Amino acid sequence: MAIIPIDDPLDARVAAFQDIRERDLTGRQGLFVAEGEVVLRVLVSPASLCRPVAALIAQKRIAALADLVEALPFGTPVYSASQPVLDGVAGFHLHRGILALGEKPASRPLAELLAGLGDEAVVVAACGIGNHDNMGGVFRAAAAFGAAAVLLDDRCCDPFYRKAIRVSVGAVLRTPMAVGLEAAAMVDVLKAAGFRVLAMTPSSASPLHLAARGGRTAILLGAEGPGLPIHLLDRCETIGIPMSGGFDSLNVATAGAIALHHFTR
């Protein structure tokens, strides 16, 4: 595959990569920017649900990444630039030296997504998670423990934000998901599809380690601090993770990982 040299940070051919931080906040109309070798390897892998659109790689890294470049779909433009030009394009020092532009997968109705899952499927449903590190951690745990899908309500941040993808080590790109859901309706659709919906909260009298496993299971997670609202807790079974010394708080991604381990092991 031919490498296209870029000598000017304002070159129109790499406009989609320019001023990354500012444009992360406004979105890219169905596209996203992925950063780093690990994430790019997921993007080009058979497991990816996303389509690579373009890549921008530091000149000094091109030779070592020849296999990655060759794995891109035929016709995908691959641009290369010196480190100063690359930094000028990105708007900050890009020490990883690797960017890719990808296309998000087509959205699917929740009922359709759930219908294709197995009788023992475990899914994660998140409500109000606005921190991109936490979002990436949720997807990373979901991939690590074999969750069949991640469902996000309409108060969650975008999982395709560059930092969330990076923290997830690319799991966002390969995990089936439904986004923009109304939380109560999401719970109702899960129940109608035969899922046992378990809401995680420190106030629960039912400890996680005693929760029965098997069958379709949805683990409902809320934002750190406020947690899940009462009207959602009232619609679900609740489970909690017993903690020591009166401590009652875990990072939401950590709590989700512990629950996923229990229900998928």
Residue, then its C-alpha position, 0 to 999 in steps of 0.5 A: m500500500a502506498i504511503i502518502p507523505i504530508d509536509d503541511p499540518l494544514d493539508a486538506r487531506v488530513a483535515a479530519f485529524q486536525d485539532i483533535r482535542e477541540r473536535d473530540l468535543t463536537g463529534r465527527q458525524g459518525l466518525f471517530v479518531a483512534e489513537g495508538e498501536v493497540v487500538l489500531r490493531v483492534l480496529v483492523s482486526p476481524a473482531s472489529l465492528c468499525r470500518p477504518v477510514a484513514a490512518l496518519i502515522a509518524q514517519k519513524r514508525i511506518a517500517a515497524l508497523a508494516d503489517l498493520v498498514e497491510a491489514l487495512p482494507f484496500g484503498t484506505p489512505v495511509y498518511s505519514a508525517s514527521q513528528p513536528v508536522l504530526d504534532g501540528v496536525a493533532g494540536f498537541h505532542l502525539h508521542r504515540g505517533i499513530l492516529a486512525l479515523g474510523e466509522k462507527p457501526a450502524s445503530r441497532p434497536l435494543a430489542e433487535l440486538l437482544a434478540g440475537l443474544g444467547d440464553e446465557a448472555v450477560v450484558v452491561a447496562a449503564c446509566g449516567i456515566g459521564n466520565h470517559d475513563n470510566m466509560g472506557g473501563v466499563f467496555r474493557a471489563a465487558a470485553a475481558f469477561g465476555a459480556a455480550a453487549v453494553l447498553l448506554d442510556d441517553r445520559c452517558c458520554d460517547p464511548f467513541y470519544r478518543k480517550a474512552i477508546r484508548v482506556s478501553v484498549g480498543a474494546v469499544l470498537r469490538t463490543p456490540m452496543a445500543v446507545g441513547l436509550e431511555a433508562a426505564a424503557m431500557v429496563d423494560v425491554l431487557k425484562a421483556a427479552g427474558f433478562r434478569v436485571l440486577a442493579m448494583t448499589p452499596s445499599s443492597a441487602s443482597p451480596l453479589h457473591l451469593a447471587a445465582r448465576g445462569g440465564r440471561t442477566a443484565i448488570l445495571l451500573g450507575a454513575e459514581g456518586p449519585g448511583l442509580p436513581i430510586h425509580l430504577l432501583d425499584r424496577c430491578e433486583t438489587i445486588g451489592i459488593p460487601m466492603s470492609g471498614g464501613f467503606d461503601s464506594l468502588n470505581v464503577a468500572t471496577a464494580g462492574a468488572i467484579a460483577l461480570h466476573h461473578f456472572t460469567r466465570 
